[in-house]
Amino acid sequence: MGWSLAGRRPLPHKQLPEPDQMKDPSFVQRFQPIAARLRTALAARPAGKN
């Protein structure tokens, strides 16, 4: 038994945004809180960790 992926749209979190989307204020605004939390988490990592 197989799964057919034909005709399925990619999941939004697995697809990079188009360059034009990155210039759209309404698109960018949705992700600002997530980006801020990610920057905070990355800044809190111990030194020397990648």
ZIURRA-V99695 format. One record per residue. N is the residue number from 0. RES is the residue in three letters. SS is DSSP state (A for helix, B for strand, O for the rest). Layout:
# ZIURRA-V99695
N:RES:SS / N:RES:SS
This chain:
# ZIURRA-V99695
0:MET:O / 1:GLY:O / 2:TRP:O / 3:SER:O / 4:LEU:O / 5:ALA:O / 6:GLY:O / 7:ARG:O / 8:ARG:O / 9:PRO:O / 10:LEU:O / 11:PRO:A / 12:HIS:A / 13:LYS:A / 14:GLN:O / 15:LEU:O / 16:PRO:O / 17:GLU:O / 18:PRO:O / 19:ASP:O / 20:GLN:A / 21:MET:A / 22:LYS:A / 23:ASP:O / 24:PRO:A / 25:SER:A / 26:PHE:A / 27:VAL:A / 28:GLN:A / 29:ARG:A / 30:PHE:A / 31:GLN:A / 32:PRO:A / 33:ILE:A / 34:ALA:A / 35:ALA:A / 36:ARG:A / 37:LEU:A / 38:ARG:A / 39:THR:A / 40:ALA:A / 41:LEU:A / 42:ALA:A / 43:ALA:O / 44:ARG:O / 45:PRO:O / 46:ALA:O / 47:GLY:O / 48:LYS:O / 49:ASN:O
